[in-house]
Amino acid sequence: MVRYRRIIFATLILLSAFSCKNELSQDESYPMPWREPDASEVEAIGEALAKARIAGCKEFQVRESAEAGSGDYLIGCSLDRQTWSYYQVSVSDQRVTPLTSNTVSQAPEAKSN
């Protein structure tokens, strides 16, 4: 019984370390500052979000992947310019992955009207 507890404990430690690494990797993988997307990005990202049936992106800001030209973005979406939802978007295959807010260390800045 003690042996199983040690295995479970070790597994939990490894999972915690992996989880922390994933949370940090968003900022490392998308190091650029938040910015407004250009017209072609709005179109491509908008198509991917629509295909994934993501609502609530009246406004969004982007951070590009550190891998230049990959077409991968970290997206901050908002309806009210205060509360943000986050997604990883790959425009090449229109893949959208929802993220929790604790995986992104800095929210986009709210624009003034």
FIGU-332092 format. One record per residue (C-alpha): residue in one letter; x, y, z. Coordinates in steps of 0.5 Angstrom, whole numbers, plus 500, padded with zeros to 3 digits. Layout:
BEGIN
<node "a"; <X; Y; Z>>
...
This chain:
BEGIN
<node "m"; <500; 500; 500>>
<node "v"; <506; 505; 502>>
<node "r"; <509; 503; 495>>
<node "y"; <503; 505; 491>>
<node "r"; <502; 512; 495>>
<node "r"; <509; 514; 493>>
<node "i"; <508; 512; 486>>
<node "i"; <501; 517; 486>>
<node "f"; <505; 522; 490>>
<node "a"; <511; 522; 485>>
<node "t"; <506; 522; 479>>
<node "l"; <502; 528; 482>>
<node "i"; <509; 532; 483>>
<node "l"; <511; 530; 475>>
<node "l"; <504; 533; 473>>
<node "s"; <504; 539; 477>>
<node "a"; <511; 541; 474>>
<node "f"; <508; 539; 467>>
<node "s"; <502; 544; 469>>
<node "c"; <507; 550; 471>>
<node "k"; <511; 549; 465>>
<node "n"; <505; 549; 460>>
<node "e"; <502; 556; 464>>
<node "l"; <509; 559; 463>>
<node "s"; <510; 557; 456>>
<node "q"; <504; 561; 453>>
<node "d"; <509; 567; 455>>
<node "e"; <515; 564; 452>>
<node "s"; <511; 562; 446>>
<node "y"; <508; 568; 444>>
<node "p"; <513; 573; 447>>
<node "m"; <511; 579; 443>>
<node "p"; <506; 585; 446>>
<node "w"; <499; 585; 445>>
<node "r"; <497; 589; 438>>
<node "e"; <491; 590; 434>>
<node "p"; <491; 585; 428>>
<node "d"; <492; 587; 421>>
<node "a"; <486; 586; 416>>
<node "s"; <489; 579; 413>>
<node "e"; <489; 577; 420>>
<node "v"; <482; 579; 422>>
<node "e"; <480; 575; 416>>
<node "a"; <484; 569; 418>>
<node "i"; <483; 569; 425>>
<node "g"; <475; 571; 424>>
<node "e"; <474; 565; 420>>
<node "a"; <478; 560; 425>>
<node "l"; <474; 563; 431>>
<node "a"; <467; 562; 427>>
<node "k"; <469; 555; 425>>
<node "a"; <470; 553; 432>>
<node "r"; <463; 557; 434>>
<node "i"; <467; 562; 439>>
<node "a"; <462; 567; 440>>
<node "g"; <464; 574; 445>>
<node "c"; <470; 576; 440>>
<node "k"; <467; 583; 439>>
<node "e"; <474; 585; 439>>
<node "f"; <481; 582; 439>>
<node "q"; <488; 583; 440>>
<node "v"; <494; 578; 438>>
<node "r"; <500; 576; 440>>
<node "e"; <504; 572; 434>>
<node "s"; <508; 566; 435>>
<node "a"; <515; 566; 437>>
<node "e"; <516; 562; 431>>
<node "a"; <516; 567; 425>>
<node "g"; <511; 565; 419>>
<node "s"; <507; 560; 423>>
<node "g"; <501; 563; 423>>
<node "d"; <500; 561; 430>>
<node "y"; <497; 566; 435>>
<node "l"; <495; 568; 442>>
<node "i"; <488; 571; 442>>
<node "g"; <485; 575; 447>>
<node "c"; <477; 576; 446>>
<node "s"; <473; 581; 449>>
<node "l"; <466; 584; 449>>
<node "d"; <467; 589; 454>>
<node "r"; <474; 591; 453>>
<node "q"; <475; 589; 461>>
<node "t"; <474; 581; 461>>
<node "w"; <478; 577; 456>>
<node "s"; <478; 570; 454>>
<node "y"; <484; 567; 451>>
<node "y"; <485; 562; 445>>
<node "q"; <491; 559; 441>>
<node "v"; <489; 560; 434>>
<node "s"; <493; 556; 428>>
<node "v"; <490; 560; 422>>
<node "s"; <493; 554; 417>>
<node "d"; <489; 549; 419>>
<node "q"; <483; 553; 423>>
<node "r"; <485; 550; 430>>
<node "v"; <482; 554; 436>>
<node "t"; <484; 552; 443>>
<node "p"; <481; 555; 449>>
<node "l"; <486; 557; 454>>
<node "t"; <484; 559; 462>>
<node "s"; <486; 566; 464>>
<node "n"; <491; 563; 469>>
<node "t"; <496; 561; 463>>
<node "v"; <497; 568; 460>>
<node "s"; <500; 573; 465>>
<node "q"; <498; 579; 462>>
<node "a"; <492; 581; 459>>
<node "p"; <491; 586; 453>>
<node "e"; <490; 593; 455>>
<node "a"; <483; 596; 454>>
<node "k"; <483; 601; 449>>
<node "s"; <479; 608; 450>>
<node "n"; <473; 609; 446>>
